[in-house]
Amino acid sequence: MVKDSLKELSYEARRAGMFYQIYPGDKGFGIWVDGYADKLHVFLMQVLQVFKNYKISEEKLAYAKEEVCGDNLLMDLLFII
């Protein structure tokens, strides 16, 4: 969902030779940026701003919960019954 908010920024960054990646970590997630060194700090700050300002709607949160937990929750309920 945050990646959707980063689409325009990442498109412009790719055109300028910069890239980012979000990856899971043991204590949360990491953000990796690569490309031309003179502008990487600006790009990283823009990516972090998107994370900081991101607001998720109730329907997007419900959809994400269903995607992540839906099948697992259904399976748990089936085994409990």
C-alpha positions, 0 to 999 in steps of 0.5 A: 500500500505504501508502495502505491504512494511511492509510484510517482516518486520512484518513477522519477527517481528511476529516470534519474538513476536512483532506486529503492527497495523495502525489505522485511527485517527482524525488528520491522523493515529496512529501506535500501536506496542506490544510485547517484550519490549526490542526490541519494540523501534527498531521495531517501528523505522523500521516501521517508516522508511518504512513510511518515505521512502515509494514512491508510483508509479503513477499507484499505486496512480491511483489504490488507488484513484479509489478504494477510490473515484471511486464509490463515484465519479461516483455516484456524477456524476450521481446525477449532470447530 
